[in-house]
């Protein structure tokens, strides 16, 4: 005997409603990573670097640091050749600057 708490139609409507709620919230209060993803058409390199920078960092700080970093080093080739001190200055005051600076250059 199959027990169903909700009909398929009701479950579908719950999923649709939840999806709309998530999308509305995302538009009203996007995270720094979402803003970076949206502003770079989801460029995997920038999203990855911003994710590393965002660890234990406020969204606002991540957004500012990422913007400064990508203005100077727009791609992986440029960043891989960057001086670590320059990268540290660009991403400051991101927490754990030394570790993140090394990870960004790897």
Secondary structure as GFF3:
##gff-version 3
##sequence-region A 1 106
A	DSSP	alpha_helix	8	28	.	.	.	ID=ss1
A	DSSP	alpha_helix	32	39	.	.	.	ID=ss2
A	DSSP	alpha_helix	44	54	.	.	.	ID=ss3
A	DSSP	alpha_helix	59	72	.	.	.	ID=ss4
A	DSSP	alpha_helix	76	80	.	.	.	ID=ss5
A	DSSP	alpha_helix	84	91	.	.	.	ID=ss6
A	DSSP	alpha_helix	97	105	.	.	.	ID=ss7
###
